[in-house]
Amino acid sequence: MKLKPLFDRIIVEEESEETSKGGIYLGKTNKGIKIGKVLSVGDGNEKNDGSLSKMLVKEGDRVVFSQFTCAEATILGKSVLVLRQTDILAIIEK
């Protein structure tokens, strides 16, 4: 079963704690900031002219967002976060 978010919502899987390339420990308690991988993206909001707004994130992107702007859910035994595109603070580029 694939989970398809509606409108400008995004399904994200939070990444676990990690260490940066420079050896700096990046903990989960980073003053409310979370990093996650985008699992699924909605089609966008409908604008007044009937067209859809552009989604700037895509499946597989790593994103930075606030823990206070997402809804947590467990779907089919998997913990995921649901948030709006406007709640994403940054896309981590390689």
C-alpha positions, 0 to 999 in steps of 0.5 A: 500500500502506498500512502499519497498525501493530499494537496501540499502535504508531505510524508517524511520519515525522520532520520536517526541520530548521526555524525557529520563528515567532520565528526560532529555529533548531530543529536535529535534534541537540536532545539526543535529542528528535525531532519528527514527523508521525503517518502511521498509528496502531494500534488499541490494546492489548487490556485484560483486559475485552477492550476496546481501550485508547484511542489519544490520537494520530491520523493527522496529529498532530505529536508530540515523542518521544525518538530512543532509543525508536523503531525506524527502517525504510525501507519502499517507499523511505520512511524511517519511525519506529515507536514505541509511544504511551507513547513519545510525550512530547507532541502539538504543538497548533496 
